[in-house]
């Protein structure tokens, strides 16, 4: 893909504060750094489907920078997870936005249960992905290529898709995505800005993150309790 000039992070009803704001903040950091270093301008926006503040899952409200129009195209579109992801999987405007970006060759990232929104948009196919436990079983049942063992993040550059697992992985998974998109120098700088390299190390500059510990019984219980909310069954 060509030079990245615009990034849109989708804020939707009951998206997760951490899933949404952490990637946005890191990507804003990239824009600030490149502006200071090279004079390059990159637009990074929180985008929403309509005017007004977006209520997030824990009660915070954010005022998006822009309302997403049907023909908008960002070079990178980022879809966070959150308790509202189940409803988002049934929102045709969100799904059409993802499809519109995908067919136009744009790069799409997602984290946590936001990966389920990409699945329901129909763009994953056999692309290897990671996600958080609540939706992993259902994604597999639907034919998604969820890798085992579970990884903190997983880039699929040829498909222009980047997935990150749950909340504990979002800082590192976003830094790794930055390193892929903007080069290792920018990735290293952001890894120091956001205190990530000391925790993760040089795995940050690879497309595959560390393996998670597995807790099968706890994960199965979480899936049982939340999958219908976060990735509702196909009707």
Secondary structure by P-SEA (a helix, b strand, c coil): cccccbbbbbbcccccccccaaaaaaaaaaaaaaaacccbbbbbbbccccccccccccbbbbbbcccccccccccbbbbbbccaaaaaaacaaaaaaaaaaaaabbbbbbcccaaaaaaaaccccccccccccccaaaaaaaccccccccccbbbbccccbbbbcccccaaaaaaaaaaaaccaaaaaaaaaaacccccccccccccccccccccaaaaaaaaaccccccccccc
